[in-house]
Amino acid sequence: MQRFTFAGRTCVITGAAGGIGGALAVELAKRRAVLALVDRDAEGLERVADVCREVGRAEVSTYDMDLSDGGDRLDLAAAVLGRHGPADLVINNAGVTLTGTFEQNSIADVDWLLEINLHAVIRTTKAFLPQLLDRPGSHIVNMSSLFGLLAPPGQVAYATSKYAVRGFTEALRHELAPREVGVTVVHPGGIRTGIAANARVSGLDPDGEQAAQARRFAEAALTMPPEEAARQIVAAIQSRRPRLVITREARAGDWLARIAPARYWTISELVARRLR
């Protein structure tokens, strides 16, 4: 399959109001892509759209949409088709997380997370698939996580969703390869976004300690600027890489999970204690 080119190609990005999604929108605007940006944060979405129009004179449309509502996204696919023509690139980037253990998590909160992190990925991909199949050389990007490579305590719901995204994406890649549709799964590590600090607090947290822990984690561990992550993702799309693991820590976690699939968390805690 030839390298992906961005100029004049219609690119759909979910979770585009900030973080990696916003940075991806700007990066693609610089390459003169046509952008369809999706997020529930309408104000943030318009800010990103304005930047994209300024830096690349990009053609941009925005879609204020809550991906937790269980919709099939056929309305989104039809709107993009009517405005820009068929999609050439779909990036399923939107994601959320929860604080607390599985014992503390309510089923309602787990369902909310799975709806956004997994079901919206599946439904959005399904809605746009007819367009992508009509555009040989089109591409799909699904955002998994470091926690789609290893599963730490306190992240049961999130890891469940990201492992599922990984499996969905890998199987889909094998199906679509003969149809000339590229597929990339991305496993970001510590990217400086608001996902941890904005985590939904699940269960009883009378002193706000879980939320405070999420903020401390974000400050300490999420260090790579989203702009750098976006540049790496765009390069992976261009070269049709099937898999991208971002940050040194994520690559180390991937390696550790491979060599010690049952003991990686114990080993990582021992290493962390020695480094303190």
Secondary structure, 3 states (H helix, E strand, C coil): CCCCCCCCCEEEEECCCCHHHHHHHHHHHHCCCEEEEEECCHHHHHHHHHHHHHHHCCCEEEEECCHHHCCCCHHHHHHHHHHHCCCCEEEECCCCCEECCCCCCCHHHHHHHHHHHHHHHHHHHHHHHHHHHCCCCCEEEEECCHHHCCCCCCCHHHHHHHHHHHHHHHHHHHHHHHHCCEEEEEEECCECCCCCCCCEECCCCCCCHHHHHHHHHHHHHCCECHHHHHHHHHHHHHCCCCEEEECHHHHHHHHHHHHCCCCHHHHHHHHHHHHC
